[in-house]
Amino acid sequence: MTANLTPRWKTLRINARLDDERSAKLLQMQTSSGRSASDLLKLAIDCLHDQQRQSHCETIENLMSSEFIGCAGGPEDLSESYKQRLADDLNNKHGAR
């Protein structure tokens, strides 16, 4: 699939190759809905985008409700000091190099 963005019009033009099965599906959808291939592609993109966004939101909700986040203990500044803490622990274990 190739895409050319024309800055002057801010329109993305798409040239796609479809196999026989998808070509037949597209033709059937055009015939039954009376919509153009461009309109069907726009609808398909919107639908897939919404589906992925919803899935992402559900994943975050599941993670938040799983009690996984915040289940471990440790220093509050660990995200800022982990490199120094790791270096200190390695020095203590193996000696300074």
C-alpha positions in Angstrom: 0.0 0.0 0.0 1.3 3.4 -0.9 0.2 6.7 0.6 1.0 10.2 -0.7 0.3 13.2 1.5 -0.4 16.3 -0.4 0.5 19.2 1.9 -1.4 21.7 -0.2 -4.7 19.9 0.3 -3.9 18.0 3.5 -5.4 14.9 2.0 -4.0 11.4 2.1 -4.4 9.5 -1.1 -4.2 5.8 -0.8 -3.4 3.2 -3.5 -4.0 -0.3 -2.1 -3.8 -3.8 -3.6 -6.6 -6.1 -2.6 -6.7 -9.9 -3.1 -9.7 -11.5 -4.8 -11.5 -12.2 -1.5 -11.3 -8.6 -0.2 -12.0 -7.2 -3.6 -15.3 -9.2 -3.7 -16.1 -8.0 -0.2 -15.5 -4.4 -1.1 -17.7 -4.7 -4.2 -20.4 -6.4 -2.2 -20.3 -3.6 0.4 -20.4 -0.9 -2.2 -23.4 -2.5 -3.9 -25.3 -3.1 -0.8 -24.6 0.2 0.9 -24.4 2.5 -2.1 -21.2 4.0 -0.6 -17.9 4.6 -2.4 -14.7 2.7 -1.8 -13.3 5.9 -0.1 -16.3 6.1 2.2 -16.1 2.5 3.2 -12.3 2.8 3.8 -13.0 5.8 6.0 -15.6 3.9 7.9 -13.4 0.9 8.3 -10.5 3.1 9.7 -12.8 4.8 12.1 -14.3 1.5 13.3 -10.9 -0.2 13.8 -9.5 2.9 15.5 -12.5 3.0 18.0 -12.1 -0.8 18.6 -8.4 -0.4 19.4 -9.0 2.6 21.6 -11.7 0.7 23.5 -9.5 -2.3 23.9 -6.7 -0.1 25.2 -9.1 1.5 27.7 -10.3 -1.9 28.9 -6.7 -3.1 29.3 -5.9 -0.1 31.5 -9.1 -0.6 33.5 -8.3 -4.3 34.0 -4.7 -3.4 35.2 -5.9 -0.8 37.6 -8.6 -3.1 39.1 -6.2 -6.1 39.4 -4.4 -4.6 42.4 -1.1 -5.2 40.6 -0.3 -1.5 40.6 1.0 -0.5 44.0 1.3 -4.1 45.3 5.1 -3.8 45.9 6.9 -1.9 48.6 10.1 0.1 48.3 11.4 3.6 48.5 9.1 6.3 47.1 11.9 7.9 45.0 13.0 4.6 43.5 12.1 5.7 39.9 14.5 8.6 40.4 17.3 6.9 42.4 17.3 3.3 41.0 20.6 3.7 39.1 22.5 4.9 42.1 20.9 2.3 44.3 21.8 -0.5 41.8 25.4 0.8 41.5 25.7 0.9 45.3 24.3 -2.7 45.7 26.7 -4.0 43.0 29.6 -2.3 44.6 28.7 -3.8 47.9 28.4 -7.2 46.3 31.4 -7.2 44.0 33.5 -4.3 45.3 34.4 -1.2 43.4 35.9 -1.7 40.0 
